[in-house]
């Protein structure tokens, strides 16, 4: 038996309980488990006394399978093995009951001189280890795995090769596709297999840190894709016969009208998955083969409104905060959809949110609730649009106004009027660069003299994938690359190093999270003169650069050299060079 598991196997329930207590403390210390949830799980475990405490927590969704596996692997100092890294075939000449493997969630993966490697989801229970060691007649070496992956491996090795989703699909009513009857659809969507299917899609999305879930019907198949760190990945999907039932289930969860399939609909789902309180924004649009559903996953607990975690350097942050602290004027954040504009604005609001400042926001939708800030949800269907809400809130005596998006000329004019009357206005705009923000407003019909007198600063940003610092691999940059991208400007280090992603069992992509690359244009007298002359975007950018503005591309290159991201990521996002 391996040294790591001897205490648990030989021992004693007390040692097992100690190990579990260590795991729980590890999870709480890292914010992966709430103290209140742990207390509830303990009380339930004392009442039932079945299985282990850690298994109960995972089953109740209080903690994710991956977090639990990582905690066990670190505390026991044993490898965490992903199912994809397991051998294609199980160890030969080993007779173990399939029922036993499924009940205990263990699977043998390798047999060599070191003993029989056994993949285990719950090391707190010594019984399976002892039983396998006895049946095999040789020592057992512990490996930690995710429960769902272990179940999939058992199926692959000893069953019919079905996945967890395949097992659920077997119990689905195959006639779902032909049915147009709303009541029948409602019944189908409320059946256990469909509920488990949708829950599995959402659970896997959270497990893989996805920001969006796309469920898209096509002629002969249903496609499911997750957006992870800004990049779409296709994943296992239910069969096309389940399309109507799956989409109806999502619509019921979001309180949408399942009978309406001709018009787009928007809704929200609040639920708890893998120990996290999630807010899902649901959008449906009709397509040729049914309704396409996109769910934006907002993890209210994990979001941190902090400039450093967004990617602001110290000098950059100081310039931004100086503009933010001005008593009146307009501060714009620009970029395409999904570039983190709203998060940056929320971080800015958190910075200035004090007891002596009244802040009102007008948003569509309100993504995160901020303590001490009055947030208004736009409802166009009842006549409450951006311009209408803005006209009303001026009578609320705000100091700071945040507008979710400058969508039309009327909203722009009210924002400018507010800035002229002594308010600080924060808003977003869909443009590709900071200089483009000025030309976009001029194109919308805003008068040049008003722009020049009210705009304080424009921040443009994109998101690049951040390298996982634990697995990132440095390499020396080729002389041609150094010359082409002028890397010597961004570091004094010689030789100049760049970085590439390294995969691990916990993180196969080598990336974890995203960071913003940005440029910040602050208004000056020469720039105001260019605005009055209606100069081109290129002229405005050249003037801003001569005044010290670093472009988004240059900021990206600097972060690539610093090992935050890769050069390829910067080029992918900026599409320069």
C-alpha positions in Angstrom: 0.0 0.0 0.0 1.4 3.5 -0.8 2.6 5.5 2.1 0.1 8.3 1.4 -2.9 6.1 2.1 -1.6 3.8 4.9 -3.0 5.9 7.7 -6.5 5.9 6.2 -6.4 2.2 5.4 -5.0 1.0 8.6 -6.8 3.2 10.5 -9.0 4.3 12.0 -12.0 6.4 11.6 -10.4 9.1 13.7 -7.6 9.6 11.1 -10.1 9.6 8.3 -12.1 12.3 10.1 -8.9 14.3 10.6 -8.2 14.0 6.9 -11.7 15.2 6.0 -11.4 18.1 8.5 -8.1 19.1 6.7 -9.8 18.9 3.3 -12.8 21.1 4.5 -10.3 23.6 6.1 -8.4 23.7 2.8 -11.6 24.4 0.8 -12.9 27.1 3.2 -9.5 28.8 3.3 -9.4 29.1 -0.5 -13.0 30.3 -0.8 -14.2 27.1 -2.5 -16.6 26.2 0.4 -18.7 28.4 2.6 -18.6 28.0 6.4 -22.4 28.0 6.6 -22.6 25.2 3.9 -20.0 23.2 5.8 -22.0 23.5 9.0 -25.2 22.3 7.2 -23.4 19.4 5.6 -22.0 18.3 9.0 -25.5 18.3 10.6 -26.9 16.3 7.7 -24.0 13.8 7.9 -24.5 13.3 11.6 -28.2 12.6 11.0 -27.7 10.1 8.1 -24.3 8.8 9.0 -24.1 7.2 5.5 -21.0 7.7 3.4 -18.4 10.3 4.0 -18.8 14.0 4.7 -16.9 15.1 1.5 -19.0 12.8 -0.7 -22.2 14.3 0.8 -20.9 17.9 0.1 -20.3 17.0 -3.5 -23.6 15.3 -3.9 -25.4 18.4 -2.5 -23.6 20.7 -4.9 -21.9 22.6 -2.0 -18.5 22.1 -3.5 -17.3 21.2 -7.0 -15.9 17.8 -7.8 -12.7 19.4 -9.2 -12.1 21.5 -6.1 -12.6 18.5 -3.9 -10.2 16.4 -6.0 -7.6 19.1 -6.0 -7.8 19.4 -2.2 -7.4 15.6 -1.7 -4.5 15.5 -4.2 -2.6 18.3 -2.4 -3.2 17.1 1.1 -2.3 13.5 0.4 0.5 14.4 -2.0 -0.8 12.0 -4.7 -1.3 12.6 -8.4 -4.6 14.0 -9.8 -5.3 12.0 -12.9 -7.7 13.2 -15.7 -9.7 10.6 -17.5 -8.2 11.6 -20.9 -4.7 10.7 -19.5 -5.8 7.2 -18.4 -4.7 4.2 -20.5 -7.0 3.2 -23.3 -7.5 -0.3 -21.8 -7.9 -1.4 -18.1 -5.3 -3.7 -16.4 -5.6 -7.2 -17.7 -6.2 -10.3 -15.6 -8.0 -8.4 -12.9 -11.4 -9.6 -11.8 -13.4 -7.0 -10.0 -17.2 -6.7 -9.8 -18.6 -4.0 -12.1 -21.3 -3.4 -9.5 -18.6 -2.8 -6.8 -16.7 -0.3 -9.0 -19.9 1.6 -9.8 -21.0 1.7 -6.2 -17.6 2.8 -4.8 -16.7 5.1 -7.7 -13.2 3.5 -8.1 -11.5 2.1 -11.2 -8.1 0.5 -11.7 -6.1 2.3 -14.4 -2.6 0.8 -14.5 -0.7 -2.2 -13.2 3.1 -2.0 -12.9 6.0 -2.6 -10.6 4.8 0.0 -8.1 1.5 -1.7 -7.6 -2.0 -1.4 -8.9 -2.9 2.3 -9.6 -6.5 2.9 -8.4 -8.4 6.0 -9.4 -10.5 7.1 -6.4 -13.1 9.9 -6.0 -13.3 9.8 -2.2 -10.0 8.8 -0.4 -11.8 9.4 3.0 -13.3 5.9 2.7 -10.7 3.2 3.3 -12.9 0.3 2.4 -12.6 0.3 -1.5 -8.8 0.5 -1.2 -8.6 -2.4 1.2 -11.1 -4.5 -0.9 -9.2 -3.9 -4.2 -5.8 -4.7 -2.5 -7.2 -7.9 -1.1 -8.9 -8.9 -4.4 -5.8 -8.1 -6.5 -3.4 -9.7 -4.0 -0.9 -6.8 -4.3 -0.4 -3.2 -3.1 -2.6 -0.4 -4.3 -1.2 3.0 -5.4 -3.8 5.8 -4.9 -4.7 8.2 -7.7 -7.3 11.0 -7.3 -10.0 11.6 -9.9 -13.3 13.3 -10.5 -16.3 11.2 -9.7 -18.0 11.9 -13.0 -14.8 11.1 -14.9 -14.4 7.8 -12.9 -18.0 6.8 -13.8 -17.2 7.5 -17.4 -14.0 5.4 -17.3 -15.9 2.5 -15.7 -18.4 2.7 -18.6 -15.5 2.9 -21.1 -13.5 0.0 -19.7 -16.3 -2.4 -18.6 -19.6 -1.2 -20.0 -21.0 -0.3 -23.3 -18.9 2.8 -23.6 -21.7 5.3 -22.9 -21.0 8.6 -21.4 -23.0 10.1 -18.5 -25.0 12.0 -21.1 -25.5 8.9 -23.1 -26.9 7.1 -20.1 -29.4 9.9 -19.5 -30.4 10.0 -23.1 -31.3 6.3 -23.1 -34.3 7.2 -20.9 -35.5 10.0 -23.1 -38.8 9.9 -25.0 -37.7 9.7 -28.6 -40.9 11.1 -30.0 -40.1 14.6 -28.6 -39.0 16.0 -31.9 -42.3 15.5 -33.7 -44.4 16.9 -31.0 -45.7 20.5 -31.4 -48.3 20.3 -28.6 -47.3 22.8 -25.9 -48.7 20.8 -23.1 -46.9 17.7 -24.2 -43.7 19.7 -24.5 -44.2 21.1 -20.9 -44.6 17.5 -19.6 -41.5 16.3 -21.5 -39.5 19.3 -20.1 -40.6 18.4 -16.6 -39.5 14.7 -16.8 -36.4 13.6 -14.8 -34.2 12.6 -17.8 -34.6 16.1 -19.5 -34.0 17.9 -16.1 -30.9 15.8 -15.5 -29.7 16.5 -19.1 -29.9 20.3 -18.7 -28.4 20.1 -15.2 -25.5 18.1 -16.6 -24.9 20.7 -19.4 -24.9 23.5 -16.8 -22.7 21.6 -14.3 -20.1 20.8 -16.9 -20.1 24.5 -18.0 -19.4 25.6 -14.4 -16.8 22.9 -14.0 -14.9 24.1 -17.1 -15.2 27.8 -16.1 -17.4 28.7 -19.1 -18.8 32.2 -19.4 -21.5 31.3 -22.0 -23.4 28.2 -23.0 -24.6 28.0 -26.6 -27.4 25.4 -27.4 -27.9 25.5 -31.2 -30.3 23.3 -33.3 -29.3 22.3 -36.8 -31.0 20.1 -39.4 -29.6 16.8 -38.2 -28.0 17.6 -34.8 -28.1 19.7 -31.7 -24.8 21.5 -31.0 -23.7 22.5 -27.5 -20.7 24.9 -27.2 -19.0 26.5 -24.2 -17.2 29.8 -24.3 -14.1 29.3 -22.1 -11.7 32.3 -21.6 -13.3 33.9 -24.7 -12.9 30.9 -27.1 -15.8 28.6 -28.1 -15.3 24.9 -27.6 -17.8 22.3 -28.9 -18.7 19.7 -26.2 -20.8 16.5 -26.1 -24.5 17.2 -27.0 -27.8 15.4 -26.7 -29.3 13.9 -29.8 -31.4 16.1 -32.1 -34.5 14.2 -31.1 -34.3 15.9 -27.7 -34.0 19.4 -29.1 -37.5 20.6 -28.3 -37.5 19.1 -24.8 -34.1 20.5 -23.8 -34.9 24.0 -25.1 -38.3 24.0 -23.5 -36.7 23.0 -20.2 -34.3 26.0 -20.4 -37.3 28.3 -21.2 -39.3 27.0 -18.3 -36.3 27.6 -15.9 -36.0 31.1 -17.3 -39.8 31.7 -17.0 -40.2 32.3 -20.7 -43.2 31.5 -22.8 -42.6 28.0 -24.3 -45.5 28.4 -26.8 -43.8 31.5 -28.4 -41.2 30.2 -30.9 -41.4 33.0 -33.5 -40.0 35.9 -31.5 -36.7 36.4 -29.5 -37.1 36.2 -25.7 -34.9 37.2 -22.8 -35.0 35.8 -19.2 -33.0 35.0 -16.1 -32.3 31.8 -14.1 -30.9 31.9 -10.6 -29.6 28.6 -9.4 -26.8 26.9 -7.3 -24.4 24.7 -9.1 -21.2 23.1 -7.7 -21.4 25.2 -4.6 -21.7 28.5 -6.5 -24.6 31.0 -6.6 -25.1 31.6 -10.3 -27.1 34.2 -12.3 -27.8 33.0 -15.8 -28.9 35.5 -18.5 -30.9 33.6 -21.1 -31.5 34.7 -24.7 -33.5 32.8 -27.3 -33.8 33.6 -31.0 -35.7 31.7 -33.7 -33.5 30.0 -36.4 -34.3 27.8 -39.4 -34.3 24.6 -37.3 -35.6 25.8 -34.0 -34.6 28.2 -31.3 -31.0 29.0 -30.5 -30.4 29.5 -26.8 -27.4 31.4 -25.3 -26.9 31.5 -21.5 -24.5 34.0 -20.0 -23.2 32.6 -16.7 -22.6 35.3 -14.1 -20.8 34.0 -11.0 -21.7 36.7 -8.4 -19.3 35.3 -5.8 -16.1 35.0 -7.8 -16.2 38.4 -9.5 -13.7 40.7 -8.0 -13.9 44.5 -8.7 -10.2 45.2 -8.5 -8.1 47.2 -10.9 -5.0 45.0 -10.6 -6.9 41.7 -11.3 -8.4 43.4 -14.5 -4.9 44.0 -15.9 -4.3 47.7 -14.8 -0.6 48.4 -14.2 0.2 50.9 -11.4 1.0 53.8 -13.7 -2.0 53.1 -15.9 -4.3 52.8 -12.9 -3.1 56.1 -11.5 -3.9 57.9 -14.8 -7.3 56.3 -14.9 -8.2 57.1 -11.3 -7.1 60.8 -11.8 -9.7 61.1 -14.5 -12.3 59.1 -12.5 -11.9 61.5 -9.6 -12.8 64.6 -11.6 -16.1 66.2 -10.4 -17.8 66.3 -13.8 -17.4 65.2 -17.4 -17.7 62.0 -19.3 -15.5 58.9 -19.0 -16.1 56.3 -21.7 -15.1 52.6 -21.9 -15.1 51.2 -25.4 -14.6 47.8 -27.0 -16.6 45.1 -28.8 -19.2 42.8 -27.1 -17.6 40.6 -24.4 -14.5 42.8 -23.9 -15.1 43.4 -20.2 -16.4 47.0 -20.5 -19.1 46.6 -17.8 -16.7 44.9 -15.3 -14.3 47.8 -15.7 -17.1 50.3 -15.1 -18.3 48.4 -12.0 -14.7 48.4 -10.7 -14.6 52.2 -11.3 -17.9 52.7 -9.5 -16.7 50.5 -6.5 -13.6 52.8 -6.3 -15.7 56.0 -5.9 -18.6 54.5 -4.0 -18.5 56.3 -0.7 -21.1 57.6 1.7 -20.9 61.2 0.4 -21.4 60.2 -3.2 -24.8 59.4 -4.7 -24.5 57.0 -7.7 -27.3 56.0 -10.0 -27.0 53.5 -12.9 -29.2 52.8 -15.9 -28.5 49.4 -17.3 -29.8 46.7 -19.6 -29.5 44.3 -17.9 -28.2 44.9 -14.4 -25.4 42.3 -14.3 -24.2 42.6 -10.7 -25.9 44.1 -7.6 -23.6 46.7 -6.0 -24.1 47.7 -2.4 -24.9 51.4 -1.9 -25.6 52.1 -5.6 -29.1 52.8 -7.1 -29.3 50.5 -10.2 -32.2 50.9 -12.7 -33.1 48.1 -15.0 -34.3 49.4 -18.4 -37.7 47.9 -19.5 -38.5 49.1 -23.1 -41.7 47.0 -23.2 -43.3 49.4 -20.6 -41.7 52.5 -22.0 -38.7 52.7 -19.6 -35.8 53.2 -22.0 -32.4 54.8 -21.5 -33.4 58.3 -22.4 -36.6 58.1 -20.4 -34.8 56.8 -17.3 -32.0 59.4 -17.6 -34.5 62.3 -17.8 -36.1 61.1 -14.6 -33.0 60.4 -12.5 -31.8 64.0 -13.0 -34.5 64.9 -10.4 -32.9 62.3 -8.0 -29.9 64.6 -7.4 -27.1 62.2 -8.3 -23.4 63.0 -8.2 -22.4 60.1 -10.6 -24.4 58.6 -13.4 -23.5 55.3 -15.1 -25.2 54.6 -18.4 -25.0 51.0 -19.6 -24.5 51.9 -23.2 -24.6 55.0 -25.5 -27.0 53.6 -28.0 -28.6 56.6 -29.7 -28.2 60.4 -30.2 -30.9 61.2 -27.5 -29.0 59.2 -24.8 -25.7 60.9 -25.8 -27.3 64.4 -25.6 -28.7 63.8 -22.2 -25.4 62.4 -21.0 -23.6 65.5 -22.3 -26.1 67.8 -20.7 -25.6 65.9 -17.4 -21.8 66.4 -17.7 -22.2 70.1 -18.4 -24.4 70.5 -15.3 -21.8 69.2 -12.9 -22.3 65.4 -13.0 -19.7 62.7 -13.6 -21.0 60.4 -16.4 -19.6 56.9 -17.0 -20.7 54.9 -20.0 -19.7 52.3 -22.7 -19.5 52.5 -26.5 -19.0 49.9 -29.2 -15.8 51.0 -31.0 -12.5 49.3 -31.7 -10.2 52.0 -30.3 -10.1 55.0 -28.0 -9.7 57.5 -30.8 -12.6 55.7 -32.6 -14.9 56.6 -29.6 -14.7 60.3 -30.6 -15.3 59.8 -34.3 -18.2 57.4 -33.5 -19.9 60.1 -31.3 -19.4 62.7 -34.1 -20.9 60.2 -36.6 -23.9 59.8 -34.3 -24.6 63.5 -34.6 -23.1 64.9 -31.4 -21.8 68.5 -31.8 -18.0 68.7 -31.8 -17.8 71.7 -29.4 -19.8 69.7 -26.8 -17.6 66.6 -27.1 -14.4 68.7 -26.7 -15.7 70.3 -23.5 -17.2 67.2 -21.8 -15.1 64.1 -22.6 -12.4 63.6 -19.9 -11.0 60.2 -21.1 -11.7 57.2 -23.3 -10.5 53.7 -22.3 -10.5 51.1 -25.0 -9.9 47.4 -24.1 -9.9 43.8 -25.2 -9.5 40.6 -23.3 -6.6 38.2 -23.8 -6.3 34.7 -22.2 -4.1 34.7 -19.2 -1.4 32.0 -18.9 -1.7 29.7 -16.0 1.4 30.7 -13.9 1.8 27.2 -12.6 2.3 25.6 -16.0 3.5 28.4 -18.3 6.7 27.5 -20.2 9.3 30.3 -20.9 11.4 30.2 -24.1 13.9 32.5 -25.7 12.5 34.7 -28.4 14.0 34.3 -31.9 16.0 37.3 -33.1 13.5 37.8 -36.0 10.6 37.9 -33.6 12.5 40.4 -31.3 13.1 42.6 -34.4 9.6 42.3 -35.9 7.8 43.2 -32.7 10.5 45.5 -31.2 10.4 43.5 -28.0 13.6 45.2 -26.7 11.4 48.3 -26.0 9.4 46.4 -23.4 12.0 44.8 -21.2 15.6 45.2 -20.0 16.0 41.4 -19.6 18.5 39.7 -21.9 18.0 37.3 -23.6 14.3 38.3 -24.1 11.9 35.6 -23.1 8.4 34.8 -24.3 6.0 32.3 -22.8 3.7 29.5 -24.1 0.9 27.5 -22.3 1.8 24.2 -20.6 -1.1 21.8 -20.0 -1.9 20.0 -16.8 -4.6 17.5 -15.6 -6.5 20.3 -13.9 -6.1 22.8 -16.8 -5.4 21.2 -20.2 -5.5 24.5 -22.2 -2.7 26.1 -20.1 -4.8 29.3 -19.8 -6.7 30.4 -16.7 -8.9 33.5 -16.8 -8.4 36.6 -18.9 -6.7 40.0 -18.6 -7.5 43.2 -20.3 -5.1 44.9 -22.7 -6.0 48.6 -23.0 -5.3 52.1 -24.2 -6.4 55.3 -22.4 -6.9 58.6 -24.2 -7.0 61.6 -21.9 -8.4 64.8 -23.4 -5.9 67.6 -23.8 -6.1 71.1 -25.5 -4.4 69.9 -28.8 -6.9 66.9 -28.9 -9.8 69.2 -28.3 -8.7 71.4 -31.3 -8.5 68.2 -33.4 -12.1 67.3 -32.3 -13.3 70.8 -33.3 -11.7 70.3 -36.7 -13.4 66.9 -37.0 -10.0 65.2 -37.6 -9.8 61.6 -38.6 -9.4 58.7 -36.1 -5.7 58.3 -37.3 -4.9 62.0 -36.6 -6.4 61.8 -33.1 -4.5 58.6 -32.3 -1.2 60.1 -33.5 -1.7 63.1 -31.3 -2.6 61.0 -28.3 0.5 58.8 -28.8 2.7 61.8 -29.0 1.3 62.8 -25.6 2.3 59.4 -24.1 -0.7 57.1 -24.9 0.4 53.5 -25.2 -1.8 51.6 -27.7 -3.7 48.4 -26.9 -1.3 46.5 -29.1 1.7 47.9 -27.3 0.1 47.1 -23.9 -0.5 43.5 -25.1 3.1 43.1 -26.3 4.3 44.4 -22.9 2.1 41.8 -21.1 3.3 39.0 -23.4 7.0 39.8 -22.5 6.0 39.9 -18.8 4.6 36.4 -19.0 1.0 37.3 -18.4 -0.1 36.1 -21.9 1.3 34.9 -25.2 2.3 36.8 -28.2 -0.2 34.7 -30.3 -3.0 35.8 -28.0 -2.2 39.5 -28.4 -2.1 39.1 -32.2 -5.3 37.1 -32.2 -7.2 39.9 -30.3 -5.6 43.0 -31.9 -5.2 41.5 -35.4 -2.1 43.6 -36.0 1.3 42.8 -37.2 
